[in-house]
Amino acid sequence: MLTMNRPLPFDPAPLARPTPTARLTPRQRQVICLIAEGLSNKEIAAKLHIAVHTVKTHVHTVLTALQLRSRLELAVMVYAGQQAGLTGDSPQPT
């Protein structure tokens, strides 16, 4: 008789978990990629053709959503995710 109680050779749970950035909007992902490149709010605003205040709002929202305290922590998270292949292709600014 075939039983289904045998353990799987790997744990499928990590594959089912969304990446931390999965719940962010495409624009928020653009902003965090530019932060990781070392751009200032003013430089990000110019590159994305949005107001500096809008960039600040995106940064604040992202830091809160990801439970991070600084832009540096955000940049490290993005870099670590890229190294591990977790962030996928980052969206390119328009």
ABEGO torsion letter per residue (X at the ends): XBBAABBBABBAAAAABBBAAAABBAAAAAAAAAAAAGBBAAAAAAAAGBBAAAAAAAAAAAAAAAGBABAAAAAAAAAAAAAAGAAEBBBBBX
